[in-house]
Amino acid sequence: MQFFSYQRTEKKPGVFALFFSIFSALITLSYIRNSGGVAIELPLNLLTLMVIGCAYIYVFFRYRLSRSYYKNAFLLVGVVALMTPWLLDIKASQGGVLLLVALLAWQYLAKQSMSQYHRRYILWMVFLLALGQAAICAVQSFLPQLAGSMFEYVWLRSHGRPYGIFQQINVLASFLATGLGCGFLLLRTEEQKFSRVFIMLGLGGLAFMLGINQSRVGELGVAVILVSLSIVLKGEIPALRVIIAWSVIVLALVTGVWCVNHLHFMINGKEYLLAREFAGSNYNRWHVLKITLQMIALKPWFGWGYGTFEYAFSRYVIAHPELNFPLTENFTHPHNELLYAWFQGGVVAFAGMLLLFAGWIKILIEGFRHSRLSAAYALLILPFLLHLNTEYPFYQSFVHFALFVLLLRLGVVDEPGDRALNSRSSSLSMRLLYAVTGISLLTFGLVGLYANQQLTQFERSGLINFSAETPWYFETQSERAKFDGMVSLLMKYNRSSDPETLMRFMLDAEEYSHHHNDKRVLIYMSVVAHKLGNDELALQMRKLCMQLFPS
């Protein structure tokens, strides 16, 4: 990517970097209708894969190896360890492929030198992207009708809490917190008065929307990154700038919190506050972590398998009533990425996560040895690291994952390598690898986006004309297509009264329910089992539904 110069004397980021930045702004400001979900079920993530694919194709034409090559065995071995059990269980969860894509990105970035000009350019890009999200948040919280038409935002469902383009409140918060950290660091380099005033106003806007968002992990991320940068850069940024920045941020955050607790909004003739309740969330998360640790203790070496948490966790809770933990919601993850990796992939995946953390610590130590500014760059991923301890943001937003890799590289100190890495054979083979990967990502993204829109159209039209013989491109949205296919079988039965259709539904629904908990599917299975004369199975389904969804 042209952010990263091939020579240290280059002053401008290049045409492709500008294109990449503009495209990044477009995909993070544009909403494509969808039915929610995670990973490749979200159009934003498919668009992100397409952008990365275009970048890899560009690498094929302009790939150059510089003499500087950053080596970090912790990161490489950590990715391999984390990825190995994942790839062995690829049919259950395709997330290991995303790790391969990230590894390729890291390998390329590690072989490119990065000047201070390019680092500043990246800081501005992240800061401006965060401001774009803050603008969307303002529309979602304070202009419900406009937000509904532009982003399909339902004010009552989210209780006025914005989620930007990411469709998840905490994912937005960590993005805003990271943008705020980048903006604060820009105060170290910007000397023009207009730029400093713009940055101060931007910091206030981000802090205000974080107050409206009410994400604890976002607010904690801001506190940690600001305190860390202020300590590390003490004496590097004029004291007056730091005092003004802190004052603006605190005042804006307090104003946002005040609005949450005092502003009343009229929705459908009824008054609402933005304030949310945290007690239930605290109770649930603490108990989910404890139960997850108990389950890990049962299978510490090889784990429970990828894609099994939703099913295994719920069945474990049902089988152990002494836990006294009501399933008030469907838990699809333990709200901690480290435990999630250990639960699914066993001790190998757990060791991989620890090695990746050690790799970042190595980057941070090298930064402190080089300069305070280098250490500050290495600290910018702190909001993301905190978020990984409460949820799994990289599944919800590939933008976050790409930004994480980019900021991790930003913290690396560039030192001349011991040897030139410019052999034609290795260059050609690597270029071909990037070309094939880029074309694959671009193709998959295009096909997946088309399938996503087709499924969304079917779902919003009541699955009318949904064919039992699903087209090949629906494989890019396989889980969603399976669910829609099951529901369409029931609708077909309403028209044909063919009992064979019900039998097919029961087979598909049984397979689906071995991986997912869905109240509608269990209710349908109970009704269909009764229709087929299997009252015992119908009773079992009703009982299971009440255990999984008591409310």
PyMOL commands that set and color helices and strands:
alter all, ss='L'
color gray80, all
select helices_A, chain A and resi 15-29+39-41+43-62+73-88+95-110+116-142+144-151+155-158+169-186+193-213+216-232+239-262+279-298+309-319+321-323+337-370+372-388+393-396+398-410+424-460+472-496+499-513+519-531+535-548
alter helices_A, ss='H'
color red, helices_A
select strands_A, chain A and resi 264-267+270-273
alter strands_A, ss='S'
color yellow, strands_A
deselect
rebuild
show_as cartoon
